[in-house]
Amino acid sequence: MSTRKTLKALVNARRGAIVPGAFNALSARVIEDLGFEAIYVTGAGVTNMNLGLPDQGFMGLAEIAEATSRIRDAVGLPLLVDMDTGFGNALNTYHSVRILERAGADCIQLEDQVAPKRCGHFSGKEVISTEEAVSKIKAAVDARTDPDFLIMARTDAAATHGFEAAVERAQRFAEAGADILFVEAVTKAEEIRALPQRLGPPQLMNMVIGGKTPIFGAEELGTLGYGIVLYANAALQGALAGMQKALTVLRDTRRVDEDPNLVAPFAERQRLVGKPAWDALEKKYT
């Protein structure tokens, strides 16, 4: 089964599959190695880890396409790719979908913020009109060449126009052809419980550690009917904590020993980057 058909089945099962975010090829390898079923290529993570900047619209199409291509080469799991606002109008959205589909995405996420967008859990967000957002979703649907390629439509309207307006927008997005709906940054537990009852297509719920949405367990979200439980930057936040811990020890003690509670062993790092397979290939050609 293709990764796109696999993802479609995963989403439609509505069992709350946990999808962690990857910010580069090695983080994607770790996610795959630990047995997760799909990977989210996080725009915030690519921006933070590659540019050293906050998630405020600094990432462009080239950066996310390059990250997607490298991750696609490294892993065999389905990839959901953060396409921000489509990097412009409906025509830019059409172009961005074509680029990311060729780069190896199995699904793109398109949101309705005014450009430059910002993290869904930052203050100061604004959204475009429903009509413009719908036109961009229609462009995304028309741009895909594989009918199994999925379009995920995200709305940030809950923060600016309220929960009911966000639900109404999401319904319009479904009518425009979106396969997956994503109502971002809801702030109340009852809203989380209500969304699967209010909207027909499969949905994603974003669990942002330290964000505005109450944290629910994936099992409960699956019981409620969510298709995907997104932890877009758990790996990134874990990596930051690990780097700070290891480097603090190095700074304070002037050495770091091979302590598996502090750093990954040398052999484990080589395993994750596939060195044994490359050694075998080298032997074949020597």
KAFEN-V722549 format. One record per backbone hydrogen bond with DSSP energy under -1.0 kcal/mol. NH is the residue of the N-H (numbers start at 1). CO is the residue of the C=O. E is the energy in kcal/mol with one decimal. If there is no record, write none. Layout:
nh:co:e
NH:CO:E
NH:CO:E
This chain:
nh:co:e
6:2:-2.5
7:3:-2.3
8:4:-2.3
9:5:-2.3
10:6:-2.2
11:7:-2.8
12:8:-2.4
13:9:-1.2
14:11:-1.2
16:226:-2.3
17:227:-1.6
19:229:-2.7
21:231:-2.0
22:40:-2.8
28:24:-1.8
29:25:-2.1
30:26:-2.1
31:27:-2.0
32:28:-2.5
33:29:-2.9
34:30:-1.7
35:32:-1.7
36:31:-1.6
39:78:-2.5
40:20:-2.5
41:80:-3.2
42:22:-1.7
46:42:-2.6
47:43:-2.4
48:44:-3.1
49:45:-2.9
50:46:-1.9
51:47:-1.6
53:47:-1.4
56:54:-2.1
64:60:-1.8
65:61:-2.5
66:62:-2.3
67:63:-2.2
68:64:-2.3
69:65:-2.6
70:66:-2.3
71:67:-2.3
72:68:-2.8
73:69:-1.8
74:70:-1.0
75:71:-1.8
80:39:-2.9
81:107:-3.1
82:41:-2.2
83:109:-2.1
86:83:-2.6
93:89:-2.4
94:90:-2.4
95:91:-2.2
96:92:-2.7
97:93:-2.4
98:94:-1.8
99:95:-2.2
100:96:-2.6
101:97:-2.6
102:98:-1.8
103:99:-1.5
105:100:-2.5
106:79:-2.7
107:79:-1.2
108:150:-1.9
109:81:-2.7
110:152:-3.0
111:84:-2.5
114:126:-2.3
119:55:-2.2
122:119:-2.1
128:112:-2.5
133:129:-2.3
134:130:-2.7
135:131:-2.0
136:132:-1.8
137:133:-2.0
138:134:-2.5
139:135:-1.9
140:136:-2.2
141:137:-2.5
142:138:-2.3
143:139:-1.8
144:140:-1.2
149:146:-1.9
150:106:-2.3
152:108:-3.1
153:180:-2.6
154:110:-3.2
155:182:-2.4
159:156:-1.0
161:157:-3.6
162:157:-1.0
166:162:-1.8
167:163:-2.3
168:164:-2.3
169:165:-2.3
170:166:-2.6
171:167:-2.1
172:168:-1.8
173:169:-2.3
174:170:-2.1
175:171:-2.1
176:172:-1.4
177:174:-1.5
178:173:-2.2
179:151:-2.3
180:151:-1.7
181:202:-2.3
182:153:-2.1
184:155:-2.3
192:188:-1.6
193:189:-2.0
194:190:-1.4
195:191:-1.8
197:194:-1.3
198:194:-1.2
199:195:-1.8
204:181:-2.3
205:228:-2.3
207:230:-3.0
211:208:-2.6
221:217:-2.1
222:218:-2.4
223:219:-2.0
224:220:-1.9
226:221:-2.4
227:203:-1.9
228:203:-1.8
229:17:-2.9
230:205:-2.5
231:19:-2.1
237:233:-2.5
238:234:-2.4
239:235:-2.6
240:236:-2.6
241:237:-2.1
242:238:-2.4
243:239:-2.7
244:240:-2.6
245:241:-2.1
246:242:-2.6
247:243:-2.6
248:244:-1.8
249:245:-1.9
250:246:-2.1
251:247:-2.5
252:248:-2.5
253:249:-2.7
254:250:-1.6
259:257:-2.3
262:259:-2.5
263:259:-3.0
269:265:-2.0
270:266:-1.9
271:267:-2.2
272:268:-2.2
273:269:-1.3
274:271:-1.4
275:270:-2.6
278:274:-1.8
279:275:-2.8
280:276:-2.1
281:277:-2.0
282:278:-2.5
283:279:-2.2
284:280:-1.9
285:281:-1.6
